Amino acid sequence: MGPTSSQGVHVTSQDLVGQRIKTIRRQRGLSQAQLAHPELSDSYVSLIESGKRTPTPAVLELLAQKLDCSLTYLVNGVTAEQMEELDLGLRFARMALENGEVAEARRRYRELMEDKSILGLNSLREDAQFGYARAVEACGDLDEAIRVLNSLMESGGESQTPSRRVAIAIALCRCYRERGDYQDGVRVGESLLSETARSNWNDDLIELGSTLLSVYIMRGDLLRARQFAAELLSAAETLGTPRSIVAACWNAAIAAEHVGFGEEAMSLIERALAIQSETGGPRNLARLRGAYVKLLLQVRPDEAAVARDLALRALGELKESSSSVVDVIYCSIYLAQAELALGDLDTALGYAQQAMDLIGDNNPHLHSEVHLLLGQIYFMQRRDEACSTELSVAGESLKHLSATRKVAESWQHAADTMAQLGDHDASVDAYQRALACVGL
């Protein structure tokens, strides 16, 4: 939808161009006939100024020359200097985000969004809004990121390219996944991956499909995940591009591990890591390294020392890139788990507490996961009271989450530790909640 005047009358971009031509003509002291002569008729200029005719690019360029103003100003209502300042502002904001200065990136993008000169520049305005959404996601504010991304999806004007629309859907699907809103994540992913889209796979759609696959896995829809993973792998092999192969192998590996094919999962993720190391950006390389660490601890627990070293490397890379706070939290969890496997309980506790310090109020899944991890560490340190407290807090968080396979696994984890503590009533209750989550 275009802008409206103060009287509430709808004003199109065509009207605004005409109004700008009329304003500058009057400022120059020219009549319509003087502006038109000799190339145009004064009636044609009158129609343009009233918004009843859309001037061609050639006519606009001619009028800009006659009015001694920039073509940019006639078309967009901003001067060439303002355009240059906006472009520079976007570059600095993007650089801050890519360098991991996420709070600075958020501030810069917000300032751009509030700049009145960007209002009529749809493409630049969308760049600022999308960058802002990514920055606030990286800061851990999933609610705000989802609000902005939904606004971008709904506006979807002519300036929004298919690639940008898919990028918005990927970010929105990812944010819903991290917030635990799996139904909304699936809705967003599936709405763009129609049968038509899936008969014309490209890198953008493969990445969206891979994000959707991760939501299927988190939701516990493992049969659908396994089938979809095979479809994505086939499409990626046909495309043969590094980006598509990395995305498909990465999430297919997670799906394979969840259904018990550990070594297949390792083979897939090692292929993704090898390709990403040669061709990919630092953020996804760090995130992929973290995912590899997680699988390594699950499939090859005897390689915990290797996993710890890789996790330390990934954590450093994450902090120097545009990765989100959530990525850093997960990597800290993997480090704690690696140290736990190696028997260094104090170091494991330090990483778990570091993860807890980073968690905000809008991520109950991570909140419960870290409290369970702390409970496990305290149990191994024979600090039974502290362990019981952590398990109780984790249980309160889990009670507010939707019934999914992941929540069932968390309840089972809590039940096992409660049983070891000797709290049999609480353990039975947790087991019953785990069974209820899977419909038993």
C-alpha positions as CSV (number, residue, x, y, z in Angstrom):
1,M,0.0,0.0,0.0
2,G,1.3,3.5,-0.9
3,P,1.3,6.6,1.3
4,T,-1.8,8.7,2.2
5,S,-2.1,12.4,2.6
6,S,-3.0,14.2,5.8
7,Q,-6.6,14.3,4.6
8,G,-6.7,10.5,4.3
9,V,-6.7,10.5,0.5
10,H,-4.7,7.7,-1.1
11,V,-1.5,9.1,-2.8
12,T,0.3,7.0,-5.3
13,S,4.0,7.2,-6.3
14,Q,2.7,8.7,-9.6
15,D,1.0,11.5,-7.7
16,L,4.1,12.2,-5.7
17,V,6.3,12.5,-8.8
18,G,3.8,14.9,-10.3
19,Q,3.7,16.9,-7.1
20,R,7.5,17.2,-6.9
21,I,7.7,18.3,-10.6
22,K,5.0,21.0,-9.9
23,T,6.8,22.2,-6.7
24,I,10.2,22.5,-8.3
25,R,8.7,24.2,-11.5
26,R,7.1,26.9,-9.3
27,Q,10.3,27.3,-7.3
28,R,12.1,27.9,-10.6
29,G,9.5,30.4,-11.7
30,L,8.4,28.5,-14.7
31,S,5.0,28.0,-16.3
32,Q,3.9,24.6,-17.5
33,A,4.3,25.9,-21.1
34,Q,7.8,27.1,-20.4
35,L,8.8,23.7,-18.9
36,A,7.2,21.8,-21.7
37,H,8.7,23.8,-24.7
38,P,9.8,22.6,-27.1
39,E,9.8,18.8,-26.5
40,L,6.5,18.4,-24.7
41,S,3.1,19.9,-24.7
42,D,1.9,22.0,-21.7
43,S,-1.2,19.8,-21.5
44,Y,1.0,16.7,-21.1
45,V,3.0,18.4,-18.3
46,S,-0.4,19.3,-16.6
47,L,-1.5,15.7,-16.8
48,I,1.8,14.6,-15.2
49,E,1.6,17.1,-12.4
50,S,-2.0,16.1,-11.6
51,G,-1.0,12.4,-11.5
52,K,-3.1,11.4,-14.5
53,R,-0.1,10.4,-16.6
54,T,3.0,8.4,-15.8
55,P,6.0,9.9,-17.5
56,T,8.4,7.5,-19.2
57,P,12.0,7.3,-17.9
58,A,13.2,9.4,-20.9
59,V,10.6,12.2,-20.1
60,L,11.6,12.1,-16.4
61,E,15.2,12.5,-17.3
62,L,14.4,15.4,-19.6
63,L,12.3,17.1,-16.9
64,A,15.1,16.7,-14.4
65,Q,17.5,18.4,-16.7
66,K,15.0,21.3,-17.4
67,L,14.3,21.7,-13.7
68,D,18.0,21.5,-12.8
69,C,17.4,18.8,-10.2
70,S,18.5,15.1,-9.9
71,L,16.5,12.3,-11.4
72,T,16.8,10.5,-8.1
73,Y,14.9,13.4,-6.4
74,L,12.1,13.4,-8.9
75,V,11.6,9.7,-8.7
76,N,12.1,9.1,-5.0
77,G,11.9,12.5,-3.3
78,V,15.4,12.3,-2.0
79,T,18.6,14.0,-3.2
80,A,21.6,12.2,-4.5
81,E,23.4,13.2,-1.3
82,Q,20.7,11.7,0.8
83,M,20.8,8.5,-1.2
84,E,24.5,8.3,-0.7
85,E,24.1,8.7,3.0
86,L,21.4,6.0,3.2
87,D,23.6,3.6,1.2
88,L,26.6,4.3,3.5
89,G,24.4,3.8,6.6
90,L,23.2,0.4,5.3
91,R,26.8,-0.6,4.5
92,F,28.0,0.3,8.1
93,A,25.0,-1.5,9.7
94,R,25.6,-4.6,7.6
95,M,29.3,-4.5,8.5
96,A,28.5,-4.3,12.2
97,L,26.1,-7.3,11.9
98,E,28.7,-9.4,10.0
99,N,31.4,-8.6,12.5
100,G,29.2,-9.7,15.4
101,E,28.6,-6.2,16.8
102,V,24.9,-7.0,17.0
103,A,23.8,-4.3,19.4
104,E,25.5,-1.7,17.2
105,A,23.9,-3.2,14.1
106,R,20.5,-3.0,15.7
107,R,21.0,0.7,16.6
108,R,22.1,1.6,13.1
109,Y,19.3,-0.2,11.4
110,R,16.7,1.4,13.7
111,E,18.1,4.8,12.9
112,L,17.8,4.1,9.2
113,M,14.2,2.9,9.6
114,E,13.4,6.1,11.4
115,D,15.0,8.3,8.7
116,K,12.1,10.0,6.8
117,S,14.0,10.1,3.6
118,I,13.9,6.3,3.4
119,L,10.1,6.1,3.5
120,G,9.6,6.3,-0.3
121,L,12.5,4.0,-1.1
122,N,10.9,0.6,-0.9
123,S,14.0,-1.5,-1.6
124,L,16.2,0.4,0.8
125,R,13.5,0.5,3.5
126,E,13.1,-3.3,3.2
127,D,16.9,-3.7,3.4
128,A,16.9,-1.7,6.7
129,Q,13.9,-3.6,8.1
130,F,15.3,-7.0,7.2
131,G,18.7,-6.1,8.6
132,Y,17.0,-4.9,11.8
133,A,15.1,-8.1,12.1
134,R,18.3,-10.1,11.8
135,A,20.1,-7.9,14.3
136,V,17.3,-8.2,17.0
137,E,17.2,-11.9,16.4
138,A,21.0,-12.0,17.0
139,C,20.4,-10.0,20.2
140,G,18.0,-12.7,21.3
141,D,14.7,-10.7,21.0
142,L,12.8,-13.3,19.0
143,D,9.4,-11.6,19.6
144,E,10.5,-8.3,17.9
145,A,12.3,-10.2,15.1
146,I,9.1,-12.1,14.4
147,R,7.0,-9.0,14.4
148,V,9.2,-7.2,11.9
149,L,9.6,-10.3,9.7
150,N,5.8,-10.8,9.6
151,S,5.3,-7.2,8.6
152,L,7.7,-7.7,5.7
153,M,6.0,-10.9,4.6
154,E,2.6,-9.1,4.7
155,S,3.7,-6.0,2.8
156,G,5.5,-7.9,0.0
157,G,5.4,-5.1,-2.5
158,E,6.8,-5.0,-6.1
159,S,10.2,-4.2,-4.7
160,Q,10.4,-7.5,-2.9
161,T,12.2,-10.0,-5.1
162,P,11.5,-13.7,-4.9
163,S,14.9,-14.2,-3.3
164,R,14.2,-11.6,-0.6
165,R,10.8,-13.1,0.1
166,V,12.4,-16.5,0.6
167,A,15.1,-15.0,2.9
168,I,12.4,-13.4,5.0
169,A,10.6,-16.8,5.2
170,I,13.8,-18.6,6.2
171,A,14.5,-16.1,9.1
172,L,10.8,-16.2,10.2
173,C,10.8,-20.0,10.1
174,R,14.0,-20.1,12.1
175,C,12.7,-17.6,14.7
176,Y,9.5,-19.6,15.2
177,R,11.6,-22.7,15.6
178,E,13.8,-21.2,18.3
179,R,10.8,-19.8,20.1
180,G,9.2,-23.3,20.1
181,D,6.3,-22.2,17.8
182,Y,6.7,-25.3,15.5
183,Q,3.2,-25.0,14.0
184,D,3.9,-21.5,12.8
185,G,7.3,-22.4,11.6
186,V,5.8,-25.2,9.5
187,R,3.1,-22.9,8.2
188,V,5.6,-20.3,7.0
189,G,7.9,-22.9,5.4
190,E,5.2,-24.9,3.6
191,S,3.4,-21.8,2.3
192,L,6.3,-21.0,0.1
193,L,7.3,-24.5,-0.7
194,S,4.3,-25.4,-2.9
195,E,4.5,-28.2,-5.4
196,T,5.3,-25.6,-8.1
197,A,8.3,-24.3,-6.1
198,R,9.5,-27.8,-5.4
199,S,9.6,-28.6,-9.1
200,N,11.9,-25.7,-9.6
201,W,14.4,-26.0,-6.7
202,N,17.1,-23.3,-6.3
203,D,19.6,-22.5,-3.6
204,D,17.2,-20.2,-1.7
205,L,14.4,-22.8,-1.7
206,I,16.8,-25.6,-0.6
207,E,17.8,-23.4,2.3
208,L,14.2,-22.7,3.2
209,G,13.4,-26.4,2.9
210,S,16.3,-27.3,5.2
211,T,15.1,-24.8,7.8
212,L,11.6,-26.4,7.5
213,L,13.2,-29.8,7.9
214,S,14.8,-28.7,11.2
215,V,11.3,-27.7,12.4
216,Y,9.9,-31.1,11.5
217,I,12.7,-32.7,13.5
218,M,12.1,-30.4,16.5
219,R,8.4,-31.0,16.4
220,G,9.0,-34.8,16.5
221,D,7.6,-35.5,13.0
222,L,10.5,-37.8,12.2
223,L,8.9,-39.9,9.4
224,R,8.0,-36.7,7.5
225,A,11.5,-35.3,8.3
226,R,13.2,-38.5,6.9
227,Q,11.2,-38.4,3.7
228,F,11.7,-34.7,3.2
229,A,15.4,-35.0,3.9
230,A,15.7,-37.5,1.0
231,E,13.9,-35.1,-1.3
232,L,16.1,-32.2,-0.3
233,L,19.3,-34.3,-0.8
234,S,18.1,-35.4,-4.2
235,A,17.3,-31.8,-5.2
236,A,20.7,-30.5,-3.9
237,E,22.6,-33.2,-5.8
238,T,20.8,-32.2,-9.0
239,L,21.6,-28.5,-8.4
240,G,25.2,-29.4,-7.5
241,T,25.8,-26.0,-5.8
242,P,27.9,-25.8,-2.6
243,R,25.2,-23.8,-0.8
244,S,22.4,-26.3,-1.5
245,I,24.5,-29.4,-0.7
246,V,25.7,-27.9,2.6
247,A,22.1,-27.0,3.7
248,A,20.6,-30.3,2.7
249,C,23.4,-32.5,4.2
250,W,23.5,-30.5,7.4
251,N,19.8,-31.0,8.3
252,A,19.6,-34.5,6.8
253,A,22.4,-35.4,9.2
254,I,20.3,-34.2,12.2
255,A,17.3,-36.2,10.9
256,A,19.4,-39.3,10.4
257,E,20.7,-39.1,14.0
258,H,17.3,-38.7,15.4
259,V,16.1,-42.0,13.9
260,G,19.2,-43.9,15.0
261,F,21.5,-43.7,11.9
262,G,24.4,-42.2,13.7
263,E,27.2,-43.0,11.3
264,E,25.1,-41.9,8.3
265,A,24.6,-38.6,10.1
266,M,28.3,-38.2,10.7
267,S,29.1,-38.9,7.0
268,L,26.5,-36.3,5.9
269,I,27.6,-33.5,8.3
270,E,31.3,-34.1,7.6
271,R,30.6,-33.6,3.9
272,A,28.7,-30.4,4.7
273,L,31.6,-29.2,6.9
274,A,34.2,-29.9,4.2
275,I,32.3,-27.9,1.6
276,Q,31.4,-25.1,4.0
277,S,35.1,-24.8,5.0
278,E,36.1,-24.1,1.4
279,T,33.2,-22.0,0.1
280,G,30.9,-20.7,2.9
281,G,30.7,-17.6,5.2
282,P,32.1,-17.5,8.8
283,R,28.7,-17.5,10.5
284,N,27.4,-20.6,9.0
285,L,30.8,-22.3,9.3
286,A,30.8,-21.7,13.0
287,R,27.2,-22.8,13.4
288,L,27.9,-26.0,11.4
289,R,30.9,-26.7,13.5
290,G,28.7,-26.5,16.6
291,A,26.2,-28.9,15.0
292,Y,29.1,-31.3,14.2
293,V,30.2,-31.1,17.9
294,K,26.7,-32.0,19.0
295,L,26.5,-35.0,16.8
296,L,30.1,-36.1,17.7
297,L,29.2,-36.2,21.4
298,Q,26.0,-38.2,20.7
299,V,27.4,-40.7,18.1
300,R,31.1,-41.0,19.1
301,P,31.2,-40.1,22.9
302,D,34.8,-41.4,23.1
303,E,35.9,-38.4,21.0
304,A,34.8,-35.9,23.7
305,A,38.2,-34.2,23.7
306,V,38.0,-33.6,19.9
307,A,34.5,-32.3,20.4
308,R,35.6,-29.9,23.1
309,D,38.5,-28.4,21.0
310,L,36.1,-28.0,18.0
311,A,33.5,-26.3,20.2
312,L,36.1,-23.9,21.6
313,R,37.0,-23.0,18.0
314,A,33.3,-22.6,17.0
315,L,32.6,-20.4,20.0
316,G,35.4,-18.0,19.0
317,E,34.1,-17.9,15.5
318,L,30.5,-17.3,16.6
319,K,31.5,-14.3,18.7
320,E,33.3,-12.7,15.7
321,S,30.4,-13.2,13.3
322,S,26.7,-12.2,12.9
323,S,25.6,-15.2,14.9
324,S,22.7,-14.9,17.3
325,V,22.9,-15.2,21.1
326,V,21.1,-18.5,20.7
327,D,24.0,-19.9,18.6
328,V,26.4,-18.9,21.4
329,I,24.2,-20.4,24.0
330,Y,24.0,-23.7,22.2
331,C,27.8,-23.8,21.7
332,S,28.3,-23.1,25.4
333,I,25.9,-26.1,26.1
334,Y,28.0,-28.3,23.9
335,L,31.2,-27.2,25.6
336,A,29.6,-28.0,29.0
337,Q,28.5,-31.5,27.8
338,A,32.0,-32.2,26.4
339,E,33.7,-31.2,29.7
340,L,31.1,-33.3,31.5
341,A,32.0,-36.3,29.4
342,L,35.7,-35.7,30.1
343,G,35.0,-35.5,33.9
344,D,35.9,-31.8,34.4
345,L,32.8,-30.9,36.3
346,D,33.9,-27.4,37.4
347,T,34.7,-26.3,33.9
348,A,31.4,-27.9,32.7
349,L,29.5,-25.9,35.4
350,G,31.2,-22.7,34.2
351,Y,30.0,-23.1,30.6
352,A,26.5,-24.1,31.7
353,Q,26.3,-21.0,33.9
354,Q,27.6,-18.9,31.0
355,A,24.8,-20.2,28.8
356,M,22.2,-19.4,31.5
357,D,23.5,-15.9,31.8
358,L,22.8,-15.3,28.1
359,I,19.2,-16.7,28.1
360,G,16.4,-14.1,28.0
361,D,12.8,-14.5,29.1
362,N,11.4,-15.5,25.7
363,N,13.1,-18.8,25.2
364,P,11.6,-21.4,27.6
365,H,13.0,-24.3,25.6
366,L,16.6,-23.2,26.2
367,H,15.8,-22.2,29.7
368,S,14.6,-25.7,30.6
369,E,17.5,-27.3,28.7
370,V,20.2,-25.4,30.6
371,H,18.5,-26.0,34.0
372,L,18.5,-29.7,33.3
373,L,22.1,-29.6,32.4
374,L,22.9,-27.7,35.6
375,G,21.0,-30.3,37.5
376,Q,23.0,-33.1,35.9
377,I,26.3,-31.4,36.8
378,Y,25.2,-30.7,40.4
379,F,24.2,-34.4,40.7
380,M,27.6,-35.5,39.6
381,Q,29.2,-33.1,42.1
382,R,27.0,-34.7,44.8
383,R,25.2,-31.4,45.4
384,D,21.8,-33.0,45.7
385,E,19.9,-29.9,47.0
386,A,21.2,-27.7,44.2
387,C,20.4,-30.5,41.7
388,S,16.8,-30.8,43.0
389,T,16.3,-27.0,42.7
390,E,17.5,-27.0,39.1
391,L,15.2,-29.9,38.2
392,S,12.3,-28.2,39.8
393,V,12.9,-25.0,37.9
394,A,13.3,-26.9,34.6
395,G,10.0,-28.8,35.3
396,E,8.1,-25.5,35.7
397,S,9.5,-24.3,32.4
398,L,8.5,-27.6,30.7
399,K,5.0,-27.4,31.9
400,H,4.4,-24.3,29.8
401,L,5.7,-25.8,26.5
402,S,3.6,-27.6,23.8
403,A,3.8,-31.4,23.8
404,T,6.6,-32.3,21.3
405,R,9.1,-35.1,21.1
406,K,11.9,-32.7,22.3
407,V,9.8,-31.8,25.4
408,A,9.2,-35.5,26.0
409,E,13.0,-36.1,25.9
410,S,13.5,-33.3,28.4
411,W,10.9,-34.7,30.8
412,Q,12.6,-38.2,30.5
413,H,15.9,-36.6,31.3
414,A,14.5,-34.9,34.3
415,A,12.8,-38.2,35.4
416,D,16.0,-40.1,35.2
417,T,17.9,-37.7,37.3
418,M,15.1,-37.4,39.8
419,A,15.1,-41.2,40.1
420,Q,18.9,-41.2,40.8
421,L,18.3,-38.5,43.5
422,G,15.7,-40.9,45.1
423,D,12.8,-38.5,44.5
424,H,10.5,-41.3,43.2
425,D,7.2,-39.4,43.2
426,A,8.7,-36.5,41.2
427,S,10.3,-39.0,38.9
428,V,7.1,-40.9,38.2
429,D,5.3,-37.6,37.5
430,A,8.0,-36.6,35.0
431,Y,7.9,-40.0,33.2
432,Q,4.1,-39.6,32.9
433,R,4.5,-36.2,31.4
434,A,7.0,-37.5,28.9
435,L,4.6,-40.3,27.9
436,A,1.7,-37.7,27.6
437,C,3.9,-35.6,25.2
438,V,4.1,-38.5,22.8
439,G,0.4,-39.5,23.1
440,L,0.8,-42.4,25.5
